[in-house]
Amino acid sequence: MHGEDSRKNTAGQASSGTQTPGKRTVFGRVAKPADRLGVGWVEDAAAAGGVRVSTIIAGSPARKAGLLAGDLIVWFTGREIRDDDDFFAAVSSAVNPATMTVKRPGEEKPLELTLQLTGAPLRWGITWRVDDAEPGMAVIAHVVPGSPAARAGLAVGDRVYRVGGQDFADEDGFARLVKSLDAPLQLLVERDGRMRIVTLRLDRSEPLKRAA
């Protein structure tokens, strides 16, 4: 599988993290988009927004930035973190250096932390795979929760035939279009035998790797 900003981004591979109900544990590999930070977290309903850090991986960007277990992340790279999807999308799409605002138990004022994330950002929030037997088509392999792709309704298994109104012949052509074209980005997508246009927008406020 592949990603929009780096052909070596293997976001669809199995992660070394674990997952339990209500909690995502994310490790510092590039196996999934949020691995870029190196934390596990839980949504904290009592906090009315944000995600509560539960674990931090040794040597991860989060550890190096001074993040602590128990910190409540409320902003990430200029994006308010209201829930799990917001956080996952913000981390996956952030460029370096990234910033976050955290509320730490026992501290009166929020803390501002700066960090260097690992891996390349996924601008649109997708990873994909290609089939050499069927050129001119890419299959969506992963959609980041809360990302432009997720908000547009793109789903795993969707088959993409055109990007921004342009055909592509191979993997390189698809990656180049996804990486270079501006928002809003229109994809010609087939799902269950039906063709439709899916429009990806970067900002929620807009009228609304193989990894992107």
Summary of the structure (lengths in Angstrom):
residues: 212
radius of gyration: 17.5
end to end distance: 10.9
largest distance: 59.7
contacts: 705
relative contact order: 0.18
helix: 17%
strand: 33%
